[in-house]
Amino acid sequence: MSDAVPAAPDRTRPFVPLWGAVLLAAAAGPITDAAFPDLGWWPLAFVGVAMVLVAAQGRRAASGFLVGFLFGLSFYLPHIPWMTEFLGPDEPWIVRAVPWFALSLFMALWCGLGTMLISIATRVVPRAVRGPVGRLLFVPAVIAGLWIAREAIASVWPYGGFAWGRIAQSQSDSPLAPLFAWLGIGGVGFLMVFLVAVAVAAAREAGAAPVLRVMLVTALAAILVAVPAFPVHTAGSLRVAAVQGNGKTGYFHHAENAEDNILDQYEATEPVYAEDVDVVVWPEGASDLDPLRVPWAADVFDSVATAADAPLVGWSVTKRGDEYFNTSLLWRAGEGAVDHYDKRHPVPFGEYVPDRAVWRQFAPELIDLIQREYTPGTTDAVMDVGSHGRSVLAGFAICFDIVDDALMREGVEEGAQLVLAQTNNADFGQTDESVQQLAIARIRAIELGRSVVNISTVGTSAVILPDGTIVDELPRYTAGAMVVDVPLSTTTTPAVVIGRGVEWGVAAFALGALIGAGLGGGRRSRRVG
């Protein structure tokens, strides 16, 4: 008889050969994209993450990078094709496709780097832990933290980052949505990836009975779904008239008459004058004429505020010195602009070109299309939109601001009782961009515990309650107005208190654990040698 002891199972080896990992990664992208609006099949987000983690398991750095890069490219290309619409139909398709492909490629590089670290972690960290508990819980926590670290860094760097397409943004309609009030977008994303990573680890772990592994995954999923909504207390309401003018307001659209956009908004506003509203809200792109410099536009703004007997939250491109700003104006009848908010997060390579001299060398004709550059705003994030002697603070977000975690929390921290999100989706036609943005606005409502009035030039416009419910909306490319008594709140959710603490905390934990495991493994190897 042989006294040989069977070798312990190698839990760090790849699940599939490289060719299978490549196929899984390429397929994971479109499957994950289907979890987001317009399709919004949110369970597919978990399927997509699982495919990436299986493909990355046990891979060395180079092949791990390849897996992540292929996933990123196959995800972002179908996720943001609306980028091809931005330059307008007058440009050749090949020119319009350059920003789309360039941004998809850049984000795919981020995915490659993040997945490379995950691949290394699946080989290094299991050797540094003992017992099935460590392999079933600690290792998945490191993997999830590395996923979120990649999302967190890519969301802020470079040039403010690109926070679109984070995995948790697929869950506005899922049973996990209440978690946004507790942990924010980064925290929910961590839990999603952690759950999937536990399931992947459970499929391989031989140190625990199969029934226990199934029970662990089931229990974790049940706990996430069972977390109750954070109680948000509302006190009073503000009667808001949000007007969608359906004007031709694309960034590169050149109207025959500069008055067209403001007149479209004016005409769409007329029906609300009989509604006894507290404030009228226009979208980004509402006027091509600056009422601070053009008397006729000022007369239109004043006429609306007078007829509505309420302040007008309008919009215009404003100029101070040599700088242009994307500006929301608070206009009161007979007083003019009494306050303003300048967009904090203009879109790089869309609304301005950072380091223009550098990037112009590579694509001068494309860079030169963006001639009017917006300067990032430095104003506070709230304005008092109350009327008739009543004070009501509103937080503001203009278009891409809605994905800026810090800015959205700042408005609530400064006392915002609701959020007014003005946007211009005319540049993106009938693509998924506007419904993706609306999903993010719904998540923000839950996360911040605030009603959100999402008003667009052409849609998708909606009024959202603090629990993410849409109470009124307008069809796309139709002029109209929503008049809603919007609930006000001063509740502070845990997500606002924590801020990005969860996101950066799990990222730091994961990177620290990976470095520690790597150093520990190196010391053990030297001792053995």
Secondary structure, 3 states (H helix, E strand, C coil): CCCCCCCCCCCCCCCCCHHHHHHHHHHHHHHHHCCCCCCCCCCHHHHHHHHHHHHHCCCCHHHHHHHHHHHHHHHHHHHCHHHHHCCCCCCCHHHHHHHHHHHHHHHHHHHHHHHHHHHHHHHHHHHHCCHHHHHHHHHHHHHHHHHHHHHHHHCCCCCCCCCCCCHHHHCCCCCCCCHHHHHHHHHHHHHHHHHHHHHHHHHHCCCCCHHHHHHHHHHHHHHHHHCCCCCCCEEEEEEEEEEECCCCCCCCCCCCCCCHHHHHHHHHHHHHHHHCCCEEECCCCCCCCCCCCCHHHHHHHHHHHHHHCCCEEEEEEEEECCEEEEEEEEEECCCEEEEEEECCCCCECCCECCCHHHHHCCCHHHHHCCCCCECCCCCCCEEECCCCCCCCEEEEEEHHHHHCHHHHHHHHHCCCCEEEEEECCHHHCCCCHHHHHHHHHHHHHHHHCCCEEEEECCCCEEEECCCCCEEEEECCCCCEEEEEEEEEECCCCHHHHHCCHHHHHHHHHHHHHHHHHHHHHHHHHHHHC
